[in-house]
Amino acid sequence: MGEHTTAREFHLPLEQIAGASADGALRYLEYRGDMARLGLAVNGEPPFADAAASEPAPPPAEPAPVSAPWCVTLLSPAVTLSQLRQLLTFFAEHGWPVTGVDTLAQSDTRTVLRFQIDAVLDFSTAKHACLQQAEKLKADLVLQPGDSQRVPALAGFDMDSTLIDAEVIDELAKITGIGEQVAAITEAAMRGQLDFRQSFKKRMALLKGFPETRLAEIAAELPLKDGAAKLLGALRALGCKTAILSGGFTYFAHYLQRERLPVDFVHANQLEFAQGALTGDVIEPIVDGARKRALLQQMAEDLGLGLDRVIAVGDGANDIPMLNLGALGIAIHPKPKVRLEAPQAISGFGLDAALYLFGLNDAQIGKLTQSGL
């Protein structure tokens, strides 16, 4: 039989954690600039025999306020003491002092740690260093300004492959028997290998003759992206306005708004029909990357908001302009080019993981859920 696992809390400096040679499953880490509270699942002998230990304490109701200029958030299915040691070493090697740590989530499938970093750094260089370290840790590591750890007032969302787990134009093409041909063009455009406007016109021309009567059945079968309803519902409960800014189609965006998701505004492309079938032409202006950014900026101005209260969420190359507009630009399950060029990226979790980048922990998110999400 295996050894019995017990949960223990250790009180020790971060430097002692970074120098540890033992391993174990991390339950939580709280640090306020003096001693850390480290919760571990322990098998056999404790890894810190010389550290003060106690029974695990309940998690704080709220994370500590952010006072550092930068935050780095680790999102992982599970965090080990070895991974934590690697990350603390990474911070030390780059000269990034850690002034605070909060555990925002801890469950059997998700551990989220937020590190406050008191350093002067170049964002682009530091972001790419975090992406490289994330690959070594096999987790997500998200860098953001400390003052962006708050609930936004306006959030713009791509639709296809962001709010829904599909590309609508590809679904239309499947029905007409040219699914692979159109999907290849879509994939190249989303990876940034083709100009979006040109690819959009080419795909629409191929769809000429598609029957208008088939739209409703496609809309009803579109799968939501994991975490989409939870994130949009939480933002609605928190008073944040939300918008769909899509290179897809208004028909499906309005369906989502009406039937599936709490969305305030919709901007997308219109389908042109004649005698009950698609004409194959496009209606200008096409909602491409530049227009998504311009629309989000105009909405912020109309609402009297500074761009520091605005975020954007997307996955494809045509989302990059709006992802680089406001306080946060979160790429969800992004294409490689987008992962490199977006300010923030989350690859291993659903859309609701964005809530941790707003400074919320699971206790706060749970209260939002109980209040009617």
Secondary structure, DSSP 8 states (H G I E B T S, - for coil): ----EEEEEEEE-HHHHHT-----EEEEEEE-SS-EEEEEEEESS-S-TTSEEES-----SS-----SSEEEEEEES--BHHHHHHHHHHHHHTT--EEEEEEEEESSS-EEEEEEE-----HHHHHHHHHHHHHHHTSEEEEEEGGG-S--SEEEE--BTTTBSS-HHHHHHHHTT-HHHHHHHHHHHHTTSS-HHHHHHHHHHHTTT-BGGGHHHHHHH--B-TTHHHHHHHHHHTT-EEEEEEEEEHHHHHHIIIII---SEEEEE---EETTEE-S---SS---HHHHHHHHHHHHHHTT--GGGEEEEE-SGGGHHHHTTSSEEEEES--HHHHHHSSEEE-SS-GGGGGGGGT--HHHHHHHHHTT-
